[in-house]
Amino acid sequence: METEIQSETNHSLASQNNSTSQNKLQVEPPTPVKSGVQEVTSLPVIICISLLIALTTSFTSLYSYDRWYAQKIVAVDIKGYIAQQRENYIAGKMNDEELKRSFDRLESVVIAIPKNKVVIMGDAVVRNIETIKP
C-alpha cells in the first residue's frame, strides 16, 4: 500500500511539474510599460529647436536692451522754440496766458523724455539725429 501511495504521489508531483513547465512556456512575456519619456528625436530636429530658442532669446535681449537701456541722443530746439514764441508774442498773436502755456508745454515735453535719452540743444545738431519739437 505504501508503494501505491508513493507512486500516486510521484505521479501527481510529476503531473504538477509538467503542468507548471507547460504554464511557463505558454505565458507571454509582459509588455513593457511606456514611461513618460519619449523616444529620442533625431539630431537635426534637436539642432533646429536649439537654434530657434537661441535666436529668439538673442532677439528678445537685443530688442529689450535697445528699447529700455541703450543711451540715445536726441536734440531739443529750445532756442528756436523760444524765438518763435517771442515773435508771436511781439506780433500780438498770443497773450501772456498763451505764452505761459506754451512754456509749460515746452517744460512738459522736456520732462517726458525717457531717462535713456541724452538731450542736447538743437543748434548743436548738424544731421542724423532725432530732434524733438515742442
C-alpha positions in Angstrom: 0.0 0.0 0.0 2.8 2.3 0.7 4.1 1.7 -2.8 0.7 2.7 -4.3 0.7 6.0 -2.2 4.2 6.8 -3.3 3.5 6.1 -6.9 0.4 8.2 -6.8 2.3 10.9 -5.0 5.1 10.7 -7.6 2.6 10.6 -10.4 0.8 13.7 -9.0 4.1 15.5 -8.5 5.2 14.7 -12.0 1.9 15.9 -13.4 2.2 19.1 -11.4 5.8 19.6 -12.7 4.6 19.0 -16.3 1.7 21.4 -16.0 4.0 24.0 -14.4 6.5 23.8 -17.1 3.7 24.0 -19.7 2.3 27.0 -18.0 5.7 28.7 -18.1 6.0 28.1 -21.8 2.5 29.3 -22.6 2.7 32.6 -20.6 3.6 35.5 -22.7 6.2 38.0 -21.5 4.7 41.1 -20.1 4.5 44.1 -22.4 6.9 46.9 -21.5 5.2 49.8 -19.8 5.7 53.1 -21.6 7.3 55.7 -19.4 6.7 59.4 -19.7 9.9 59.8 -21.7 9.5 60.0 -25.5 11.8 58.4 -27.9 15.0 60.2 -28.8 14.4 62.6 -31.6 16.9 63.0 -34.5 19.9 65.2 -34.3 18.7 67.7 -37.0 15.5 68.3 -35.1 17.4 69.0 -31.9 19.7 71.4 -33.7 16.8 73.3 -35.2 15.0 73.6 -31.9 18.2 74.8 -30.2 18.8 77.3 -32.9 15.3 78.6 -32.8 15.5 79.1 -29.0 18.9 80.8 -29.3 17.7 83.2 -32.0 14.5 84.0 -30.1 16.3 84.8 -26.8 19.0 86.8 -28.6 16.4 88.9 -30.5 14.4 89.5 -27.3 17.5 90.5 -25.4 18.7 92.9 -28.1 15.3 94.5 -28.5 14.8 95.0 -24.8 18.3 96.5 -24.4 17.8 98.9 -27.3 14.3 99.8 -26.2 14.9 100.5 -22.5 18.6 100.6 -21.6 20.8 101.8 -24.5 21.7 105.5 -24.4 20.3 107.5 -27.3 20.9 111.1 -28.2 18.0 113.5 -29.0 18.0 117.2 -29.7 15.5 119.7 -28.4 15.4 123.0 -30.3 14.7 125.2 -27.3 16.4 128.3 -28.7 14.3 128.1 -31.9 11.1 127.5 -30.0 11.7 130.4 -27.6 12.5 132.7 -30.6 9.3 131.7 -32.3 7.2 132.2 -29.2 8.8 135.7 -28.7 8.0 136.7 -32.3 4.4 135.5 -31.9 4.1 137.5 -28.6 5.6 140.7 -30.1 3.4 140.4 -33.1 0.3 140.2 -30.8 -0.6 136.7 -32.0 -0.6 135.4 -28.4 -1.2 136.9 -25.0 0.5 136.4 -21.6 -1.6 133.4 -20.7 -0.9 131.6 -24.0 2.8 132.4 -23.7 2.9 130.9 -20.2 1.0 127.8 -21.5 3.5 127.3 -24.4 6.5 127.4 -22.0 4.7 124.9 -19.7 4.2 122.7 -22.7 8.0 123.0 -23.5 8.8 122.0 -19.9 6.4 119.0 -20.0 8.0 117.8 -23.3 11.5 118.0 -21.9 10.5 116.2 -18.7 8.7 113.5 -20.7 11.9 112.5 -22.4 12.9 109.0 -21.2 16.0 108.6 -18.9 17.9 106.5 -21.5 18.0 109.5 -23.9 20.6 112.2 -23.7 19.3 115.6 -24.6 21.4 118.2 -26.4 20.5 121.6 -27.8 19.0 121.7 -31.2 21.6 124.3 -32.5 24.5 121.8 -32.0 22.9 119.2 -34.3 24.1 119.1 -37.9 22.3 116.0 -39.1 21.2 112.3 -38.4 19.7 112.8 -35.0 16.2 112.8 -33.7 15.0 116.4 -33.0 12.1 116.9 -30.6 10.0 120.0 -31.3 7.6 121.0 -28.5 
